[in-house]
Amino acid sequence: MWHSTVAPDDIVVVDRNCHKSILHAIMMTGAIPVFLMPTRNHFGIIGPIPLEEFKPENIRKKIKANPFARNKKAKPRVLTLTQSTYDGILYNVETIKAMLDGEIDTLHFDEAWLPHAAFHDFYRDMHAIGQGRKPCRESMVFSTQSTHKLLAGLSQASQILVQDSEANKLDRDCFNEAYMMHTSTSPQYAIIASCDVAAAMMEPPGGTALVEESISEALDFRRAMRKVDEEWGADWWFKVWGPDFLAEEGMAAREDWMLGADDRWHGFGNLAPGFNMLDPIKATIITPGLGLEGDFAESGIPAAIVTKYLAENGVVVEKTGLYSFFIMFTIGITKGRW
């Protein structure tokens, strides 16, 4: 996508918590990056970029302060934002579009961990492109998704979604040439076919039911962990990072998972209301030993010990921190897996 839109010395605005492929794109295109800095709590969990960082005047200040930017007044070519983060933090895309439409040529949302969001109203406005979503006036919107992570694609399967703006359309010839530069002339057709199968599986009402089942499964897991803590956790037990309130049964209310400015549980400080949400299917488990304020307890269990034990018993963990590890509930996860 970048090779069809970015030239040497172009200004690009990039989430500092980006995938390494974005850093590779910066090097290959010769772009000048301006980074937006996310928050981080004492568990080591990377949080959202504050809303103020997205304001055009603050982006212009960053460009002006960048010693490598030759044209300090140049309009940035691309914004690339990690949506969602590893631990499930989402941004309100409509808020970002309203702020940056026309200020940046292309808004690119790296939704490797979010292709399921378009198929359930729980995630409305928290993903880039979907049915009935109004386009920007000037800025084009791109979404890159890993269908092999959250949908039913084979390993390495991924897709690029594009939404034209009212004023600007995708240059298909330029885009296709850039795309072909990074793919094989002898592609694995089974991978391509799996994208079609994944798309067909998500057609309503089946796709909506699959996403809802994933959310419900994740909530059942969270409830089970709290139940063990209440009944057996007098000395210690693991906690699942998330809101203090958890519905007793059924689907959660979307509002329960919004990150509030005064909520202590997330540890990211004063956040803008309605701007960020935690995806409940992404469960970060906190092991004993480290508190939300960054204080070490007298004893604890490093997460690496727990994940080593789980791996030896056939449970694959997505990510391991010092005192936290991450698991994910996709459309293929059932109670038989946990």
Summary of the structure (lengths in Angstrom):
residues: 338
radius of gyration: 20.8
end to end distance: 38.1
largest distance: 63.6
contacts: 1031
relative contact order: 0.13
helix: 33%
strand: 17%
